[in-house]
Amino acid sequence: MNEQFREQSPSAREQALEERLVELEMRVSFQEQALSELSEALADARLQGARNTEILRNLIDDLGKVRTALYADAADEPPPPHY
């Protein structure tokens, strides 16, 4: 009878392994969630970077147009700051 009871109840080692497995599964689950969140954040950052690049490109174009309108003759343009 004692032998039959031993077969049905898990040993301390089996319980420890089961606990460790559950802990590892939880860690993997948390890491997968963190990886997913980081991936979304990276995608958002790349999109924002592309938007910023487009805004900067438009600003540079607009600045060029303003400079052209202000200084139609290149001789009228003041020298660069390093002179």
N, CA, C and O atoms as a Maestro MAE file, in Angstrom:
{
 s_m_m2io_version
 :::
 2.0.0
}

f_m_ct {
 s_m_title
 :::
 protein
 m_atom[332] {
  # First column is atom index #
  i_m_mmod_type
  r_m_x_coord
  r_m_y_coord
  r_m_z_coord
  i_m_residue_number
  s_m_chain_name
  s_m_pdb_residue_name
  s_m_pdb_atom_name
  i_m_atomic_number
  :::
  1 25 0.819 -1.178 0.000 1 A "MET " " N  " 7
  2 3 0.000 0.000 0.000 1 A "MET " " CA " 6
  3 2 0.873 1.257 0.000 1 A "MET " " C  " 6
  4 15 0.570 2.218 -0.707 1 A "MET " " O  " 8
  5 25 1.916 1.258 0.759 2 A "ASN " " N  " 7
  6 3 2.824 2.387 0.811 2 A "ASN " " CA " 6
  7 2 3.459 2.622 -0.558 2 A "ASN " " C  " 6
  8 15 3.677 3.766 -0.958 2 A "ASN " " O  " 8
  9 25 3.752 1.553 -1.265 3 A "GLU " " N  " 7
  10 3 4.347 1.646 -2.598 3 A "GLU " " CA " 6
  11 2 3.365 2.286 -3.587 3 A "GLU " " C  " 6
  12 15 3.775 3.078 -4.436 3 A "GLU " " O  " 8
  13 25 2.099 1.958 -3.488 4 A "GLN " " N  " 7
  14 3 1.078 2.522 -4.357 4 A "GLN " " CA " 6
  15 2 0.931 4.034 -4.083 4 A "GLN " " C  " 6
  16 15 0.753 4.814 -5.018 4 A "GLN " " O  " 8
  17 25 1.003 4.439 -2.837 5 A "PHE " " N  " 7
  18 3 0.907 5.848 -2.469 5 A "PHE " " CA " 6
  19 2 2.087 6.622 -3.053 5 A "PHE " " C  " 6
  20 15 1.928 7.755 -3.509 5 A "PHE " " O  " 8
  21 25 3.258 6.015 -3.037 6 A "ARG " " N  " 7
  22 3 4.467 6.655 -3.552 6 A "ARG " " CA " 6
  23 2 4.336 6.898 -5.056 6 A "ARG " " C  " 6
  24 15 4.826 7.916 -5.544 6 A "ARG " " O  " 8
  25 25 3.705 6.015 -5.796 7 A "GLU " " N  " 7
  26 3 3.535 6.169 -7.230 7 A "GLU " " CA " 6
  27 2 2.558 7.305 -7.559 7 A "GLU " " C  " 6
  28 15 2.713 7.971 -8.583 7 A "GLU " " O  " 8
  29 25 1.578 7.527 -6.723 8 A "GLN " " N  " 7
  30 3 0.564 8.529 -7.004 8 A "GLN " " CA " 6
  31 2 1.025 9.939 -6.627 8 A "GLN " " C  " 6
  32 15 0.712 10.894 -7.338 8 A "GLN " " O  " 8
  33 25 1.745 10.085 -5.549 9 A "SER " " N  " 7
  34 3 2.163 11.413 -5.134 9 A "SER " " CA " 6
  35 2 3.529 11.735 -5.737 9 A "SER " " C  " 6
  36 15 4.434 10.901 -5.733 9 A "SER " " O  " 8
  37 25 3.662 12.948 -6.252 10 A "PRO " " N  " 7
  38 3 4.949 13.319 -6.846 10 A "PRO " " CA " 6
  39 2 6.022 13.475 -5.767 10 A "PRO " " C  " 6
  40 15 5.751 13.886 -4.639 10 A "PRO " " O  " 8
  41 25 7.211 13.141 -6.150 11 A "SER " " N  " 7
  42 3 8.323 13.272 -5.218 11 A "SER " " CA " 6
  43 2 8.682 14.749 -5.068 11 A "SER " " C  " 6
  44 15 8.233 15.593 -5.844 11 A "SER " " O  " 8
  45 25 9.477 15.038 -4.084 12 A "ALA " " N  " 7
  46 3 9.913 16.413 -3.852 12 A "ALA " " CA " 6
  47 2 10.705 16.921 -5.058 12 A "ALA " " C  " 6
  48 15 10.615 18.092 -5.426 12 A "ALA " " O  " 8
  49 25 11.474 16.029 -5.660 13 A "ARG " " N  " 7
  50 3 12.244 16.421 -6.845 13 A "ARG " " CA " 6
  51 2 11.320 16.758 -8.005 13 A "ARG " " C  " 6
  52 15 11.542 17.744 -8.708 13 A "ARG " " O  " 8
  53 25 10.300 15.959 -8.209 14 A "GLU " " N  " 7
  54 3 9.343 16.224 -9.287 14 A "GLU " " CA " 6
  55 2 8.591 17.526 -9.041 14 A "GLU " " C  " 6
  56 15 8.331 18.284 -9.976 14 A "GLU " " O  " 8
  57 25 8.245 17.783 -7.800 15 A "GLN " " N  " 7
  58 3 7.567 19.034 -7.466 15 A "GLN " " CA " 6
  59 2 8.489 20.231 -7.732 15 A "GLN " " C  " 6
  60 15 8.052 21.256 -8.253 15 A "GLN " " O  " 8
  61 25 9.755 20.089 -7.370 16 A "ALA " " N  " 7
  62 3 10.714 21.164 -7.597 16 A "ALA " " CA " 6
  63 2 10.890 21.412 -9.092 16 A "ALA " " C  " 6
  64 15 10.965 22.560 -9.532 16 A "ALA " " O  " 8
  65 25 10.954 20.337 -9.867 17 A "LEU " " N  " 7
  66 3 11.081 20.478 -11.312 17 A "LEU " " CA " 6
  67 2 9.831 21.128 -11.912 17 A "LEU " " C  " 6
  68 15 9.924 21.962 -12.813 17 A "LEU " " O  " 8
  69 25 8.671 20.736 -11.404 18 A "GLU " " N  " 7
  70 3 7.419 21.318 -11.878 18 A "GLU " " CA " 6
  71 2 7.374 22.813 -11.561 18 A "GLU " " C  " 6
  72 15 6.976 23.612 -12.408 18 A "GLU " " O  " 8
  73 25 7.776 23.192 -10.358 19 A "GLU " " N  " 7
  74 3 7.803 24.602 -9.966 19 A "GLU " " CA " 6
  75 2 8.784 25.383 -10.841 19 A "GLU " " C  " 6
  76 15 8.506 26.503 -11.271 19 A "GLU " " O  " 8
  77 25 9.933 24.766 -11.089 20 A "ARG " " N  " 7
  78 3 10.931 25.431 -11.928 20 A "ARG " " CA " 6
  79 2 10.411 25.612 -13.350 20 A "ARG " " C  " 6
  80 15 10.620 26.659 -13.962 20 A "ARG " " O  " 8
  81 25 9.738 24.599 -13.871 21 A "LEU " " N  " 7
  82 3 9.163 24.678 -15.208 21 A "LEU " " CA " 6
  83 2 8.119 25.791 -15.286 21 A "LEU " " C  " 6
  84 15 8.106 26.568 -16.241 21 A "LEU " " O  " 8
  85 25 7.263 25.866 -14.300 22 A "VAL " " N  " 7
  86 3 6.240 26.914 -14.270 22 A "VAL " " CA " 6
  87 2 6.909 28.289 -14.211 22 A "VAL " " C  " 6
  88 15 6.491 29.213 -14.908 22 A "VAL " " O  " 8
  89 25 7.937 28.424 -13.389 23 A "GLU " " N  " 7
  90 3 8.653 29.698 -13.280 23 A "GLU " " CA " 6
  91 2 9.297 30.081 -14.615 23 A "GLU " " C  " 6
  92 15 9.226 31.237 -15.031 23 A "GLU " " O  " 8
  93 25 9.922 29.116 -15.279 24 A "LEU " " N  " 7
  94 3 10.548 29.388 -16.574 24 A "LEU " " CA " 6
  95 2 9.506 29.760 -17.629 24 A "LEU " " C  " 6
  96 15 9.741 30.643 -18.454 24 A "LEU " " O  " 8
  97 25 8.358 29.086 -17.601 25 A "GLU " " N  " 7
  98 3 7.294 29.429 -18.537 25 A "GLU " " CA " 6
  99 2 6.799 30.847 -18.295 25 A "GLU " " C  " 6
  100 15 6.508 31.572 -19.246 25 A "GLU " " O  " 8
  101 25 6.700 31.245 -17.046 26 A "MET " " N  " 7
  102 3 6.273 32.606 -16.722 26 A "MET " " CA " 6
  103 2 7.305 33.617 -17.214 26 A "MET " " C  " 6
  104 15 6.949 34.654 -17.773 26 A "MET " " O  " 8
  105 25 8.579 33.312 -17.004 27 A "ARG " " N  " 7
  106 3 9.635 34.220 -17.465 27 A "ARG " " CA " 6
  107 2 9.589 34.382 -18.982 27 A "ARG " " C  " 6
  108 15 9.697 35.496 -19.494 27 A "ARG " " O  " 8
  109 25 9.431 33.284 -19.690 28 A "VAL " " N  " 7
  110 3 9.357 33.333 -21.147 28 A "VAL " " CA " 6
  111 2 8.156 34.167 -21.574 28 A "VAL " " C  " 6
  112 15 8.245 34.971 -22.502 28 A "VAL " " O  " 8
  113 25 7.044 33.972 -20.897 29 A "SER " " N  " 7
  114 3 5.843 34.734 -21.216 29 A "SER " " CA " 6
  115 2 6.074 36.232 -21.015 29 A "SER " " C  " 6
  116 15 5.689 37.036 -21.864 29 A "SER " " O  " 8
  117 25 6.699 36.612 -19.900 30 A "PHE " " N  " 7
  118 3 6.995 38.019 -19.642 30 A "PHE " " CA " 6
  119 2 7.982 38.566 -20.674 30 A "PHE " " C  " 6
  120 15 7.840 39.701 -21.127 30 A "PHE " " O  " 8
  121 25 8.972 37.769 -21.044 31 A "GLN " " N  " 7
  122 3 9.950 38.220 -22.024 31 A "GLN " " CA " 6
  123 2 9.315 38.388 -23.403 31 A "GLN " " C  " 6
  124 15 9.652 39.317 -24.137 31 A "GLN " " O  " 8
  125 25 8.399 37.492 -23.751 32 A "GLU " " N  " 7
  126 3 7.693 37.634 -25.021 32 A "GLU " " CA " 6
  127 2 6.860 38.909 -25.033 32 A "GLU " " C  " 6
  128 15 6.808 39.613 -26.041 32 A "GLU " " O  " 8
  129 25 6.207 39.203 -23.909 33 A "GLN " " N  " 7
  130 3 5.416 40.427 -23.803 33 A "GLN " " CA " 6
  131 2 6.317 41.659 -23.920 33 A "GLN " " C  " 6
  132 15 5.994 42.607 -24.636 33 A "GLN " " O  " 8
  133 25 7.444 41.637 -23.214 34 A "ALA " " N  " 7
  134 3 8.383 42.763 -23.271 34 A "ALA " " CA " 6
  135 2 8.922 42.936 -24.686 34 A "ALA " " C  " 6
  136 15 9.036 44.062 -25.170 34 A "ALA " " O  " 8
  137 25 9.251 41.849 -25.346 35 A "LEU " " N  " 7
  138 3 9.757 41.903 -26.714 35 A "LEU " " CA " 6
  139 2 8.712 42.490 -27.656 35 A "LEU " " C  " 6
  140 15 9.043 43.279 -28.541 35 A "LEU " " O  " 8
  141 25 7.472 42.111 -27.468 36 A "SER " " N  " 7
  142 3 6.389 42.646 -28.283 36 A "SER " " CA " 6
  143 2 6.243 44.153 -28.064 36 A "SER " " C  " 6
  144 15 6.081 44.906 -29.024 36 A "SER " " O  " 8
  145 25 6.300 44.592 -26.809 37 A "GLU " " N  " 7
  146 3 6.193 46.008 -26.501 37 A "GLU " " CA " 6
  147 2 7.376 46.790 -27.073 37 A "GLU " " C  " 6
  148 15 7.198 47.890 -27.596 37 A "GLU " " O  " 8
  149 25 8.571 46.231 -26.976 38 A "LEU " " N  " 7
  150 3 9.752 46.888 -27.538 38 A "LEU " " CA " 6
  151 2 9.664 46.978 -29.057 38 A "LEU " " C  " 6
  152 15 10.061 47.980 -29.651 38 A "LEU " " O  " 8
  153 25 9.149 45.942 -29.671 39 A "SER " " N  " 7
  154 3 8.992 45.940 -31.119 39 A "SER " " CA " 6
  155 2 8.020 47.030 -31.554 39 A "SER " " C  " 6
  156 15 8.268 47.733 -32.534 39 A "SER " " O  " 8
  157 25 6.922 47.169 -30.830 40 A "GLU " " N  " 7
  158 3 5.951 48.223 -31.137 40 A "GLU " " CA " 6
  159 2 6.569 49.603 -30.927 40 A "GLU " " C  " 6
  160 15 6.363 50.509 -31.734 40 A "GLU " " O  " 8
  161 25 7.325 49.760 -29.847 41 A "ALA " " N  " 7
  162 3 7.968 51.050 -29.574 41 A "ALA " " CA " 6
  163 2 8.984 51.387 -30.655 41 A "ALA " " C  " 6
  164 15 9.088 52.542 -31.069 41 A "ALA " " O  " 8
  165 25 9.730 50.395 -31.115 42 A "LEU " " N  " 7
  166 3 10.706 50.626 -32.182 42 A "LEU " " CA " 6
  167 2 10.008 51.017 -33.478 42 A "LEU " " C  " 6
  168 15 10.465 51.918 -34.181 42 A "LEU " " O  " 8
  169 25 8.917 50.353 -33.795 43 A "ALA " " N  " 7
  170 3 8.164 50.696 -35.002 43 A "ALA " " CA " 6
  171 2 7.639 52.126 -34.907 43 A "ALA " " C  " 6
  172 15 7.704 52.876 -35.881 43 A "ALA " " O  " 8
  173 25 7.122 52.508 -33.743 44 A "ASP " " N  " 7
  174 3 6.641 53.881 -33.547 44 A "ASP " " CA " 6
  175 2 7.781 54.891 -33.682 44 A "ASP " " C  " 6
  176 15 7.610 55.948 -34.290 44 A "ASP " " O  " 8
  177 25 8.934 54.566 -33.118 45 A "ALA " " N  " 7
  178 3 10.083 55.469 -33.194 45 A "ALA " " CA " 6
  179 2 10.554 55.629 -34.640 45 A "ALA " " C  " 6
  180 15 10.908 56.729 -35.065 45 A "ALA " " O  " 8
  181 25 10.557 54.552 -35.377 46 A "ARG " " N  " 7
  182 3 10.960 54.642 -36.791 46 A "ARG " " CA " 6
  183 2 9.972 55.490 -37.582 46 A "ARG " " C  " 6
  184 15 10.373 56.289 -38.427 46 A "ARG " " O  " 8
  185 25 8.692 55.318 -37.312 47 A "LEU " " N  " 7
  186 3 7.676 56.112 -37.990 47 A "LEU " " CA " 6
  187 2 7.836 57.587 -37.646 47 A "LEU " " C  " 6
  188 15 7.754 58.443 -38.527 47 A "LEU " " O  " 8
  189 25 8.062 57.886 -36.379 48 A "GLN " " N  " 7
  190 3 8.261 59.271 -35.958 48 A "GLN " " CA " 6
  191 2 9.534 59.843 -36.591 48 A "GLN " " C  " 6
  192 15 9.554 61.005 -36.996 48 A "GLN " " O  " 8
  193 25 10.575 59.048 -36.676 49 A "GLY " " N  " 7
  194 3 11.809 59.492 -37.325 49 A "GLY " " CA " 6
  195 2 11.577 59.824 -38.789 49 A "GLY " " C  " 6
  196 15 12.104 60.813 -39.298 49 A "GLY " " O  " 8
  197 25 10.791 58.999 -39.466 50 A "ALA " " N  " 7
  198 3 10.470 59.268 -40.872 50 A "ALA " " CA " 6
  199 2 9.664 60.559 -40.993 50 A "ALA " " C  " 6
  200 15 9.888 61.353 -41.906 50 A "ALA " " O  " 8
  201 25 8.728 60.764 -40.071 51 A "ARG " " N  " 7
  202 3 7.947 62.012 -40.080 51 A "ARG " " CA " 6
  203 2 8.854 63.220 -39.851 51 A "ARG " " C  " 6
  204 15 8.748 64.232 -40.543 51 A "ARG " " O  " 8
  205 25 9.742 63.095 -38.873 52 A "ASN " " N  " 7
  206 3 10.666 64.203 -38.570 52 A "ASN " " CA " 6
  207 2 11.571 64.507 -39.758 52 A "ASN " " C  " 6
  208 15 11.858 65.670 -40.042 52 A "ASN " " O  " 8
  209 25 12.016 63.473 -40.447 53 A "THR " " N  " 7
  210 3 12.859 63.660 -41.624 53 A "THR " " CA " 6
  211 2 12.100 64.422 -42.700 53 A "THR " " C  " 6
  212 15 12.650 65.321 -43.337 53 A "THR " " O  " 8
  213 25 10.844 64.064 -42.900 54 A "GLU " " N  " 7
  214 3 10.030 64.750 -43.901 54 A "GLU " " CA " 6
  215 2 9.794 66.207 -43.506 54 A "GLU " " C  " 6
  216 15 9.865 67.098 -44.352 54 A "GLU " " O  " 8
  217 25 9.516 66.450 -42.239 55 A "ILE " " N  " 7
  218 3 9.321 67.832 -41.761 55 A "ILE " " CA " 6
  219 2 10.592 68.642 -41.964 55 A "ILE " " C  " 6
  220 15 10.540 69.774 -42.445 55 A "ILE " " O  " 8
  221 25 11.736 68.066 -41.600 56 A "LEU " " N  " 7
  222 3 13.013 68.764 -41.761 56 A "LEU " " CA " 6
  223 2 13.299 69.055 -43.235 56 A "LEU " " C  " 6
  224 15 13.776 70.137 -43.576 56 A "LEU " " O  " 8
  225 25 13.010 68.106 -44.090 57 A "ARG " " N  " 7
  226 3 13.209 68.302 -45.526 57 A "ARG " " CA " 6
  227 2 12.338 69.456 -46.030 57 A "ARG " " C  " 6
  228 15 12.798 70.293 -46.806 57 A "ARG " " O  " 8
  229 25 11.089 69.495 -45.587 58 A "ASN " " N  " 7
  230 3 10.192 70.593 -45.986 58 A "ASN " " CA " 6
  231 2 10.685 71.931 -45.455 58 A "ASN " " C  " 6
  232 15 10.630 72.934 -46.166 58 A "ASN " " O  " 8
  233 25 11.163 71.960 -44.222 59 A "LEU " " N  " 7
  234 3 11.683 73.203 -43.649 59 A "LEU " " CA " 6
  235 2 12.904 73.708 -44.411 59 A "LEU " " C  " 6
  236 15 13.033 74.907 -44.657 59 A "LEU " " O  " 8
  237 25 13.787 72.809 -44.778 60 A "ILE " " N  " 7
  238 3 14.976 73.189 -45.542 60 A "ILE " " CA " 6
  239 2 14.571 73.740 -46.910 60 A "ILE " " C  " 6
  240 15 15.129 74.734 -47.374 60 A "ILE " " O  " 8
  241 25 13.600 73.091 -47.551 61 A "ASP " " N  " 7
  242 3 13.109 73.600 -48.841 61 A "ASP " " CA " 6
  243 2 12.506 74.987 -48.676 61 A "ASP " " C  " 6
  244 15 12.778 75.887 -49.470 61 A "ASP " " O  " 8
  245 25 11.680 75.159 -47.635 62 A "ASP " " N  " 7
  246 3 11.064 76.468 -47.391 62 A "ASP " " CA " 6
  247 2 12.114 77.531 -47.100 62 A "ASP " " C  " 6
  248 15 11.995 78.662 -47.571 62 A "ASP " " O  " 8
  249 25 13.137 77.184 -46.334 63 A "LEU " " N  " 7
  250 3 14.212 78.126 -46.034 63 A "LEU " " CA " 6
  251 2 14.936 78.535 -47.313 63 A "LEU " " C  " 6
  252 15 15.291 79.701 -47.489 63 A "LEU " " O  " 8
  253 25 15.150 77.582 -48.192 64 A "GLY " " N  " 7
  254 3 15.785 77.899 -49.470 64 A "GLY " " CA " 6
  255 2 14.950 78.859 -50.285 64 A "GLY " " C  " 6
  256 15 15.485 79.769 -50.917 64 A "GLY " " O  " 8
  257 25 13.634 78.664 -50.278 65 A "LYS " " N  " 7
  258 3 12.733 79.560 -51.007 65 A "LYS " " CA " 6
  259 2 12.764 80.963 -50.408 65 A "LYS " " C  " 6
  260 15 12.780 81.952 -51.140 65 A "LYS " " O  " 8
  261 25 12.773 81.051 -49.088 66 A "VAL " " N  " 7
  262 3 12.815 82.352 -48.421 66 A "VAL " " CA " 6
  263 2 14.120 83.067 -48.737 66 A "VAL " " C  " 6
  264 15 14.123 84.260 -49.039 66 A "VAL " " O  " 8
  265 25 15.219 82.345 -48.670 67 A "ARG " " N  " 7
  266 3 16.523 82.960 -48.969 67 A "ARG " " CA " 6
  267 2 16.562 83.434 -50.409 67 A "ARG " " C  " 6
  268 15 17.096 84.503 -50.703 67 A "ARG " " O  " 8
  269 25 15.996 82.640 -51.308 68 A "THR " " N  " 7
  270 3 15.964 83.030 -52.713 68 A "THR " " CA " 6
  271 2 15.122 84.290 -52.893 68 A "THR " " C  " 6
  272 15 15.487 85.183 -53.658 68 A "THR " " O  " 8
  273 25 14.000 84.358 -52.190 69 A "ALA " " N  " 7
  274 3 13.128 85.534 -52.292 69 A "ALA " " CA " 6
  275 2 13.805 86.765 -51.689 69 A "ALA " " C  " 6
  276 15 13.676 87.863 -52.230 69 A "ALA " " O  " 8
  277 25 14.517 86.599 -50.586 70 A "LEU " " N  " 7
  278 3 15.159 87.731 -49.924 70 A "LEU " " CA " 6
  279 2 16.405 88.206 -50.668 70 A "LEU " " C  " 6
  280 15 16.666 89.406 -50.755 70 A "LEU " " O  " 8
  281 25 17.155 87.277 -51.191 71 A "TYR " " N  " 7
  282 3 18.423 87.602 -51.843 71 A "TYR " " CA " 6
  283 2 18.392 87.084 -53.278 71 A "TYR " " C  " 6
  284 15 19.019 86.075 -53.599 71 A "TYR " " O  " 8
  285 25 17.672 87.773 -54.114 72 A "ALA " " N  " 7
  286 3 17.549 87.346 -55.512 72 A "ALA " " CA " 6
  287 2 18.903 87.350 -56.198 72 A "ALA " " C  " 6
  288 15 19.169 86.509 -57.057 72 A "ALA " " O  " 8
  289 25 19.767 88.296 -55.823 73 A "ASP " " N  " 7
  290 3 21.109 88.374 -56.385 73 A "ASP " " CA " 6
  291 2 22.072 87.800 -55.352 73 A "ASP " " C  " 6
  292 15 22.065 88.226 -54.197 73 A "ASP " " O  " 8
  293 25 22.886 86.854 -55.748 74 A "ALA " " N  " 7
  294 3 23.815 86.200 -54.817 74 A "ALA " " CA " 6
  295 2 24.788 87.190 -54.193 74 A "ALA " " C  " 6
  296 15 25.272 86.963 -53.084 74 A "ALA " " O  " 8
  297 25 25.082 88.285 -54.890 75 A "ALA " " N  " 7
  298 3 26.004 89.294 -54.358 75 A "ALA " " CA " 6
  299 2 25.404 90.009 -53.158 75 A "ALA " " C  " 6
  300 15 26.138 90.524 -52.315 75 A "ALA " " O  " 8
  301 25 24.074 90.048 -53.070 76 A "ASP " " N  " 7
  302 3 23.405 90.706 -51.947 76 A "ASP " " CA " 6
  303 2 23.429 89.855 -50.673 76 A "ASP " " C  " 6
  304 15 23.211 90.371 -49.577 76 A "ASP " " O  " 8
  305 25 23.685 88.597 -50.814 77 A "GLU " " N  " 7
  306 3 23.659 87.696 -49.662 77 A "GLU " " CA " 6
  307 2 24.861 87.984 -48.763 77 A "GLU " " C  " 6
  308 15 25.986 88.125 -49.242 77 A "GLU " " O  " 8
  309 25 24.609 88.069 -47.448 78 A "PRO " " N  " 7
  310 3 25.748 88.320 -46.547 78 A "PRO " " CA " 6
  311 2 26.708 87.131 -46.539 78 A "PRO " " C  " 6
  312 15 26.312 86.010 -46.861 78 A "PRO " " O  " 8
  313 25 27.969 87.373 -46.172 79 A "PRO " " N  " 7
  314 3 28.930 86.269 -46.140 79 A "PRO " " CA " 6
  315 2 28.566 85.279 -45.037 79 A "PRO " " C  " 6
  316 15 27.882 85.638 -44.079 79 A "PRO " " O  " 8
  317 25 29.019 84.045 -45.170 80 A "PRO " " N  " 7
  318 3 28.759 83.054 -44.120 80 A "PRO " " CA " 6
  319 2 29.358 83.496 -42.794 80 A "PRO " " C  " 6
  320 15 30.268 84.326 -42.784 80 A "PRO " " O  " 8
  321 25 28.879 82.970 -41.679 81 A "PRO " " N  " 7
  322 3 29.330 83.403 -40.360 81 A "PRO " " CA " 6
  323 2 30.824 83.214 -40.092 81 A "PRO " " C  " 6
  324 15 31.375 83.898 -39.229 81 A "PRO " " O  " 8
  325 25 31.467 82.341 -40.778 82 A "HIS " " N  " 7
  326 3 32.890 82.085 -40.480 82 A "HIS " " CA " 6
  327 2 33.820 83.120 -41.114 82 A "HIS " " C  " 6
  328 15 35.033 83.025 -40.930 82 A "HIS " " O  " 8
  329 25 33.297 84.113 -41.860 83 A "TYR " " N  " 7
  330 3 34.134 85.168 -42.439 83 A "TYR " " CA " 6
  331 2 34.195 86.345 -41.519 83 A "TYR " " C  " 6
  332 15 34.853 87.338 -41.829 83 A "TYR " " O  " 8
  :::
 }
 m_bond[331] {
  # First column is bond index #
  i_m_from
  i_m_to
  i_m_order
  :::
  1 1 2 1
  2 2 3 1
  3 3 4 2
  4 3 5 1
  5 5 6 1
  6 6 7 1
  7 7 8 2
  8 7 9 1
  9 9 10 1
  10 10 11 1
  11 11 12 2
  12 11 13 1
  13 13 14 1
  14 14 15 1
  15 15 16 2
  16 15 17 1
  17 17 18 1
  18 18 19 1
  19 19 20 2
  20 19 21 1
  21 21 22 1
  22 22 23 1
  23 23 24 2
  24 23 25 1
  25 25 26 1
  26 26 27 1
  27 27 28 2
  28 27 29 1
  29 29 30 1
  30 30 31 1
  31 31 32 2
  32 31 33 1
  33 33 34 1
  34 34 35 1
  35 35 36 2
  36 35 37 1
  37 37 38 1
  38 38 39 1
  39 39 40 2
  40 39 41 1
  41 41 42 1
  42 42 43 1
  43 43 44 2
  44 43 45 1
  45 45 46 1
  46 46 47 1
  47 47 48 2
  48 47 49 1
  49 49 50 1
  50 50 51 1
  51 51 52 2
  52 51 53 1
  53 53 54 1
  54 54 55 1
  55 55 56 2
  56 55 57 1
  57 57 58 1
  58 58 59 1
  59 59 60 2
  60 59 61 1
  61 61 62 1
  62 62 63 1
  63 63 64 2
  64 63 65 1
  65 65 66 1
  66 66 67 1
  67 67 68 2
  68 67 69 1
  69 69 70 1
  70 70 71 1
  71 71 72 2
  72 71 73 1
  73 73 74 1
  74 74 75 1
  75 75 76 2
  76 75 77 1
  77 77 78 1
  78 78 79 1
  79 79 80 2
  80 79 81 1
  81 81 82 1
  82 82 83 1
  83 83 84 2
  84 83 85 1
  85 85 86 1
  86 86 87 1
  87 87 88 2
  88 87 89 1
  89 89 90 1
  90 90 91 1
  91 91 92 2
  92 91 93 1
  93 93 94 1
  94 94 95 1
  95 95 96 2
  96 95 97 1
  97 97 98 1
  98 98 99 1
  99 99 100 2
  100 99 101 1
  101 101 102 1
  102 102 103 1
  103 103 104 2
  104 103 105 1
  105 105 106 1
  106 106 107 1
  107 107 108 2
  108 107 109 1
  109 109 110 1
  110 110 111 1
  111 111 112 2
  112 111 113 1
  113 113 114 1
  114 114 115 1
  115 115 116 2
  116 115 117 1
  117 117 118 1
  118 118 119 1
  119 119 120 2
  120 119 121 1
  121 121 122 1
  122 122 123 1
  123 123 124 2
  124 123 125 1
  125 125 126 1
  126 126 127 1
  127 127 128 2
  128 127 129 1
  129 129 130 1
  130 130 131 1
  131 131 132 2
  132 131 133 1
  133 133 134 1
  134 134 135 1
  135 135 136 2
  136 135 137 1
  137 137 138 1
  138 138 139 1
  139 139 140 2
  140 139 141 1
  141 141 142 1
  142 142 143 1
  143 143 144 2
  144 143 145 1
  145 145 146 1
  146 146 147 1
  147 147 148 2
  148 147 149 1
  149 149 150 1
  150 150 151 1
  151 151 152 2
  152 151 153 1
  153 153 154 1
  154 154 155 1
  155 155 156 2
  156 155 157 1
  157 157 158 1
  158 158 159 1
  159 159 160 2
  160 159 161 1
  161 161 162 1
  162 162 163 1
  163 163 164 2
  164 163 165 1
  165 165 166 1
  166 166 167 1
  167 167 168 2
  168 167 169 1
  169 169 170 1
  170 170 171 1
  171 171 172 2
  172 171 173 1
  173 173 174 1
  174 174 175 1
  175 175 176 2
  176 175 177 1
  177 177 178 1
  178 178 179 1
  179 179 180 2
  180 179 181 1
  181 181 182 1
  182 182 183 1
  183 183 184 2
  184 183 185 1
  185 185 186 1
  186 186 187 1
  187 187 188 2
  188 187 189 1
  189 189 190 1
  190 190 191 1
  191 191 192 2
  192 191 193 1
  193 193 194 1
  194 194 195 1
  195 195 196 2
  196 195 197 1
  197 197 198 1
  198 198 199 1
  199 199 200 2
  200 199 201 1
  201 201 202 1
  202 202 203 1
  203 203 204 2
  204 203 205 1
  205 205 206 1
  206 206 207 1
  207 207 208 2
  208 207 209 1
  209 209 210 1
  210 210 211 1
  211 211 212 2
  212 211 213 1
  213 213 214 1
  214 214 215 1
  215 215 216 2
  216 215 217 1
  217 217 218 1
  218 218 219 1
  219 219 220 2
  220 219 221 1
  221 221 222 1
  222 222 223 1
  223 223 224 2
  224 223 225 1
  225 225 226 1
  226 226 227 1
  227 227 228 2
  228 227 229 1
  229 229 230 1
  230 230 231 1
  231 231 232 2
  232 231 233 1
  233 233 234 1
  234 234 235 1
  235 235 236 2
  236 235 237 1
  237 237 238 1
  238 238 239 1
  239 239 240 2
  240 239 241 1
  241 241 242 1
  242 242 243 1
  243 243 244 2
  244 243 245 1
  245 245 246 1
  246 246 247 1
  247 247 248 2
  248 247 249 1
  249 249 250 1
  250 250 251 1
  251 251 252 2
  252 251 253 1
  253 253 254 1
  254 254 255 1
  255 255 256 2
  256 255 257 1
  257 257 258 1
  258 258 259 1
  259 259 260 2
  260 259 261 1
  261 261 262 1
  262 262 263 1
  263 263 264 2
  264 263 265 1
  265 265 266 1
  266 266 267 1
  267 267 268 2
  268 267 269 1
  269 269 270 1
  270 270 271 1
  271 271 272 2
  272 271 273 1
  273 273 274 1
  274 274 275 1
  275 275 276 2
  276 275 277 1
  277 277 278 1
  278 278 279 1
  279 279 280 2
  280 279 281 1
  281 281 282 1
  282 282 283 1
  283 283 284 2
  284 283 285 1
  285 285 286 1
  286 286 287 1
  287 287 288 2
  288 287 289 1
  289 289 290 1
  290 290 291 1
  291 291 292 2
  292 291 293 1
  293 293 294 1
  294 294 295 1
  295 295 296 2
  296 295 297 1
  297 297 298 1
  298 298 299 1
  299 299 300 2
  300 299 301 1
  301 301 302 1
  302 302 303 1
  303 303 304 2
  304 303 305 1
  305 305 306 1
  306 306 307 1
  307 307 308 2
  308 307 309 1
  309 309 310 1
  310 310 311 1
  311 311 312 2
  312 311 313 1
  313 313 314 1
  314 314 315 1
  315 315 316 2
  316 315 317 1
  317 317 318 1
  318 318 319 1
  319 319 320 2
  320 319 321 1
  321 321 322 1
  322 322 323 1
  323 323 324 2
  324 323 325 1
  325 325 326 1
  326 326 327 1
  327 327 328 2
  328 327 329 1
  329 329 330 1
  330 330 331 1
  331 331 332 2
  :::
 }
}
